[in-house]
Amino acid sequence: MKLAILGTGTVGLTLASRLTGLGHDVMLGTRNADETSVRNTKDNYGGPSFMEWHALNIQVKLGTFSQAASFGELIINATQGANTINALNIAGEGNLMNKVLIDVTNPLDFSKGMPPTLLPELCNTNSLGEEIQRLFPKTKVVKALNTMWCGLMVDPAMIGNGNHNVFICGNNTDAKLKVKELLQQFGWNQQDIVDLGDITAARGTEMILPLWLRIMGSVGSGAFNFKIVKK
Amino acid sequence: MKLAILGTGTVGLTLASRLTGLGHDVMLGTRNADETSVRNTKDNYGGPSFMEWHALNIQVKLGTFSQAASFGELIINATQGANTINALNIAGEGNLMNKVLIDVTNPLDFSKGMPPTLLPELCNTNSLGEEIQRLFPKTKVVKALNTMWCGLMVDPAMIGNGNHNVFICGNNTDAKLKVKELLQQFGWNQQDIVDLGDITAARGTEMILPLWLRIMGSVGSGAFNFKIVKK
């Protein structure tokens, strides 16, 4: 499948590598493709620069937000939360129309220092997932994968034999089916994919970010996830 | 131990029954003890009225917020979130001073309809746990147990052999040790009690409420909990 990933941070690159490895045709979208293509600074976690990463993932195409959105049959939003709406506007409503958009981003607010909080206008009575769906009503938005470190998104078997949960929500049933198929390609067991209903459930999955950060501090690593234990 | 539980809703009564069964001396605190003592309406979930419950739990004392707070060596806040600060003011700063207060309450906002959201002034950049600690600086506030249905709070073995997590946080290490002891009396395994650090972590545990509600809708019951899966 032709996939567009908007955003060239750690999350976007992790998804791009994995999807290419699965045989998909991937284009990364960025604000300024010429600048990104020669970015030689390490990422925020000391990982490879974009140039180093791209040399090892040469099959991945690079374009503008608009070129990528036009290319992709399915779009993944992995831009920063505070920039998402602007990035999607640049990508262009027409290029997103009638397509499934998987939103993996949390609306983090770094303006008040660390640890980040959530952008107040996208918290509690709203969410980034809902905001995208409201502004792009002809796009089929599915919130997914935003409750974990990106390494686990694409390789759940890394911990607990993959026996833990990923949440999805969105207004369109067919779109959620497509996302479930993609998640299963990543290695998620069908029974571990929890459909929480319509896109308003994105409030719930985005709002666990503060707990996630504190648990990361306690565990000492991002390589953990939640499992629902029930009767 | 002499324990006070502020609040006579389902959570307060569940905690009172269990703590009495464990041999503790428990007083429930309420706004108007005379009114509560003759309350004969079913609870919100169709469970026993206060009168029916008290007939089966006659060892549990009933008093005003102030009487209960004065009685208890350790206090549990199980009042409604929107009423908590008022209830604690009535209980009296002097009666709460130098004591451990376990806050099990979420700051639910029912004013915008169902499902509830969180009170905006106690969400994202603040929390109920922090607010109590700020207003009662000589009380040792420990946030705990607020991430699950009250049946599981006091009987974790009900699901998954008790192999799931409870979160605690607070500024005072000795107070957290006392709370851990109480949790172990309820049946929590020591290794499943996750200390998230200071009271600001209450933001995280309170903010999972919206996700919790959606999972309850998906599971069809409140008898579920989160387990952290890691390497």
Interface residues (C-beta under 8 A of the other chain):
Chain A: K112 T117 L118 P120 C123 N124 T125 M158 I159 G160 N163 H164 F167 C169 V194 D195 L196 G197 A201 R203 G204 T205 M207 I208 P210 L211 W212 L213 R214 I215 G217 S218 V219 S221 A223 F224 N225 F226 K227 I228 V229 K230 K231
Chain B: K112 T117 L118 P120 C123 N124 T125 M158 I159 G160 N163 H164 F167 C169 V194 D195 L196 G197 A201 R203 G204 T205 M207 I208 P210 L211 W212 L213 R214 I215 G217 S218 V219 S221 A223 F224 N225 F226 K227 I228 V229 K230 K231
